[in-house]
Amino acid sequence: MAGRSAKRKPNGADAYPAYMPGEKIKTTSQFSKNFALQAGGKL
């Protein structure tokens, strides 16, 4: 179950752009910032 959850829910900026390689460069910078704020607040 843990393995499937990890795949369904990307963890970090590295996992998210993997679905859309074309948007990797654009998405990583923005997503990493948003993820950092969200993860920083939760963690």
The first five atom37 places (N, CA, C, CB, O) and aatype in JSON, in Angstrom:
{
  "aatype": [12, 0, 7, 1, 15, 0, 11, 1, 11, 14, 2, 7, 0, 3, 0, 18, 14, 0, 18, 12, 14, 7, 6, 11, 9, 11, 16, 16, 15, 5, 13, 15, 11, 2, 13, 0, 10, 5, 0, 7, 7, 11, 10],
  "atom_mask": [
    [1, 1, 1, 1, 1],
    [1, 1, 1, 1, 1],
    [1, 1, 1, 0, 1],
    [1, 1, 1, 1, 1],
    [1, 1, 1, 1, 1],
    [1, 1, 1, 1, 1],
    [1, 1, 1, 1, 1],
    [1, 1, 1, 1, 1],
    [1, 1, 1, 1, 1],
    [1, 1, 1, 1, 1],
    [1, 1, 1, 1, 1],
    [1, 1, 1, 0, 1],
    [1, 1, 1, 1, 1],
    [1, 1, 1, 1, 1],
    [1, 1, 1, 1, 1],
    [1, 1, 1, 1, 1],
    [1, 1, 1, 1, 1],
    [1, 1, 1, 1, 1],
    [1, 1, 1, 1, 1],
    [1, 1, 1, 1, 1],
    [1, 1, 1, 1, 1],
    [1, 1, 1, 0, 1],
    [1, 1, 1, 1, 1],
    [1, 1, 1, 1, 1],
    [1, 1, 1, 1, 1],
    [1, 1, 1, 1, 1],
    [1, 1, 1, 1, 1],
    [1, 1, 1, 1, 1],
    [1, 1, 1, 1, 1],
    [1, 1, 1, 1, 1],
    [1, 1, 1, 1, 1],
    [1, 1, 1, 1, 1],
    [1, 1, 1, 1, 1],
    [1, 1, 1, 1, 1],
    [1, 1, 1, 1, 1],
    [1, 1, 1, 1, 1],
    [1, 1, 1, 1, 1],
    [1, 1, 1, 1, 1],
    [1, 1, 1, 1, 1],
    [1, 1, 1, 0, 1],
    [1, 1, 1, 0, 1],
    [1, 1, 1, 1, 1],
    [1, 1, 1, 1, 1]
  ],
  "atom_positions": [
    [[0.84, -1.21, 0.0], [0.0, 0.0, 0.0], [0.88, 1.26, 0.0], [-0.95, 0.0, 1.24], [0.59, 2.24, -0.7]],
    [[1.94, 1.22, 0.78], [2.8, 2.4, 0.88], [3.43, 2.73, -0.46], [3.9, 2.18, 1.93], [3.55, 3.9, -0.83]],
    [[3.84, 1.68, -1.2], [4.46, 1.89, -2.5], [3.5, 2.55, -3.47], [0.0, 0.0, 0.0], [3.88, 3.45, -4.22]],
    [[2.24, 2.1, -3.46], [1.25, 2.67, -4.38], [0.93, 4.12, -4.02], [-0.03, 1.84, -4.37], [0.76, 4.96, -4.9]],
    [[0.85, 4.4, -2.74], [0.53, 5.75, -2.3], [1.62, 6.72, -2.73], [0.34, 5.79, -0.77], [1.35, 7.85, -3.12]],
    [[2.87, 6.26, -2.65], [4.0, 7.11, -3.02], [3.93, 7.47, -4.5], [5.34, 6.41, -2.71], [4.27, 8.59, -4.89]],
    [[3.47, 6.52, -5.32], [3.39, 6.78, -6.75], [2.21, 7.69, -7.07], [3.26, 5.46, -7.53], [2.31, 8.57, -7.92]],
    [[1.09, 7.48, -6.38], [-0.1, 8.3, -6.64], [0.11, 9.73, -6.14], [-1.34, 7.69, -5.96], [-0.32, 10.69, -6.79]],
    [[0.77, 9.86, -5.0], [1.0, 11.18, -4.44], [2.49, 11.53, -4.56], [0.54, 11.25, -2.95], [3.28, 11.1, -3.73]],
    [[2.87, 12.31, -5.58], [4.26, 12.7, -5.78], [4.8, 13.43, -4.56], [4.4, 13.57, -7.02], [4.12, 14.28, -3.99]],
    [[6.02, 13.1, -4.17], [6.6, 13.73, -2.98], [7.78, 14.6, -3.4], [7.05, 12.66, -1.96], [8.87, 14.1, -3.66]],
    [[7.56, 15.91, -3.45], [8.65, 16.8, -3.81], [8.54, 17.29, -5.24], [0.0, 0.0, 0.0], [7.71, 16.81, -6.01]],
    [[9.37, 18.24, -5.6], [9.32, 18.84, -6.94], [9.87, 17.89, -7.98], [10.1, 20.15, -6.97], [9.57, 18.02, -9.17]],
    [[10.68, 16.93, -7.57], [11.28, 15.99, -8.52], [10.25, 15.0, -9.06], [12.44, 15.23, -7.86], [10.35, 14.55, -10.2]],
    [[9.26, 14.67, -8.25], [8.28, 13.66, -8.66], [7.21, 14.26, -9.57], [7.63, 13.03, -7.42], [6.79, 13.61, -10.54]],
    [[6.77, 15.46, -9.28], [5.66, 16.07, -10.02], [5.96, 16.29, -11.5], [5.3, 17.38, -9.4], [5.17, 15.87, -12.34]],
    [[7.09, 16.93, -11.86], [7.4, 17.18, -13.27], [7.64, 15.9, -14.06], [8.61, 18.08, -13.38], [7.63, 15.93, -15.29]],
    [[7.84, 14.8, -13.38], [8.11, 13.52, -14.05], [6.95, 13.13, -14.94], [8.39, 12.41, -13.01], [7.14, 12.47, -15.97]],
    [[5.74, 13.53, -14.56], [4.56, 13.2, -15.35], [4.55, 14.01, -16.64], [3.27, 13.46, -14.53], [4.06, 13.55, -17.68]],
    [[5.09, 15.23, -16.57], [5.12, 16.11, -17.75], [6.53, 16.63, -17.98], [4.14, 17.29, -17.58], [6.86, 17.73, -17.55]],
    [[7.38, 15.82, -18.65], [8.78, 16.19, -18.88], [8.92, 17.52, -19.61], [9.47, 15.11, -19.68], [9.88, 18.26, -19.37]],
    [[7.98, 17.84, -20.47], [8.04, 19.09, -21.23], [7.91, 20.3, -20.34], [0.0, 0.0, 0.0], [8.45, 21.37, -20.64]],
    [[7.2, 20.14, -19.23], [6.97, 21.27, -18.33], [7.92, 21.23, -17.14], [5.52, 21.27, -17.83], [7.77, 22.0, -16.19]],
    [[8.89, 20.35, -17.21], [9.78, 20.14, -16.06], [10.5, 21.44, -15.67], [10.81, 19.06, -16.38], [10.51, 21.82, -14.5]],
    [[11.09, 22.11, -16.65], [11.87, 23.31, -16.36], [10.99, 24.41, -15.77], [12.58, 23.82, -17.63], [11.36, 25.06, -14.8]],
    [[9.81, 24.6, -16.38], [8.92, 25.67, -15.93], [8.28, 25.32, -14.59], [7.83, 25.95, -16.98], [8.17, 26.16, -13.7]],
    [[7.86, 24.06, -14.47], [7.1, 23.65, -13.29], [7.97, 23.53, -12.05], [6.4, 22.33, -13.55], [7.56, 23.91, -10.95]],
    [[9.17, 23.01, -12.22], [10.03, 22.71, -11.07], [10.25, 23.95, -10.2], [11.37, 22.17, -11.54], [10.12, 23.88, -8.98]],
    [[10.58, 25.08, -10.83], [10.87, 26.29, -10.07], [9.66, 26.76, -9.28], [11.36, 27.39, -11.0], [9.76, 27.06, -8.09]],
    [[8.51, 26.82, -9.96], [7.3, 27.28, -9.28], [6.8, 26.26, -8.27], [6.2, 27.59, -10.29], [6.47, 26.6, -7.14]],
    [[6.76, 25.0, -8.7], [6.22, 23.94, -7.83], [7.09, 23.77, -6.59], [6.12, 22.62, -8.59], [6.57, 23.55, -5.5]],
    [[8.41, 23.88, -6.77], [9.31, 23.7, -5.64], [9.07, 24.79, -4.59], [10.77, 23.73, -6.12], [9.13, 24.53, -3.39]],
    [[8.8, 26.0, -5.06], [8.54, 27.1, -4.13], [7.24, 26.87, -3.39], [8.49, 28.44, -4.89], [7.17, 27.02, -2.17]],
    [[6.19, 26.49, -4.13], [4.89, 26.24, -3.5], [4.98, 25.05, -2.55], [3.81, 25.97, -4.57], [4.44, 25.09, -1.45]],
    [[5.68, 24.0, -3.0], [5.8, 22.8, -2.17], [6.6, 23.11, -0.91], [6.47, 21.67, -2.96], [6.29, 22.59, 0.17]],
    [[7.61, 23.94, -1.05], [8.44, 24.3, 0.1], [7.61, 25.03, 1.15], [9.64, 25.18, -0.35], [7.76, 24.8, 2.35]],
    [[6.73, 25.92, 0.68], [5.87, 26.66, 1.61], [4.87, 25.73, 2.28], [5.13, 27.79, 0.87], [4.66, 25.81, 3.49]],
    [[4.27, 24.85, 1.49], [3.27, 23.93, 2.04], [3.94, 22.92, 2.97], [2.53, 23.2, 0.9], [3.48, 22.7, 4.09]],
    [[5.03, 22.31, 2.51], [5.72, 21.3, 3.31], [6.32, 21.95, 4.55], [6.83, 20.6, 2.48], [6.3, 21.37, 5.64]],
    [[6.85, 23.16, 4.39], [7.46, 23.86, 5.52], [6.42, 24.17, 6.59], [0.0, 0.0, 0.0], [6.71, 24.08, 7.78]],
    [[5.22, 24.52, 6.16], [4.16, 24.84, 7.11], [3.66, 23.61, 7.82], [0.0, 0.0, 0.0], [3.38, 23.63, 9.02]],
    [[3.54, 22.5, 7.06], [3.02, 21.26, 7.64], [4.09, 20.55, 8.46], [2.51, 20.33, 6.54], [3.84, 20.09, 9.57]],
    [[5.3, 20.49, 7.87], [6.38, 19.8, 8.58], [7.07, 20.78, 9.52], [7.4, 19.18, 7.58], [8.02, 20.41, 10.21]]
  ]
}
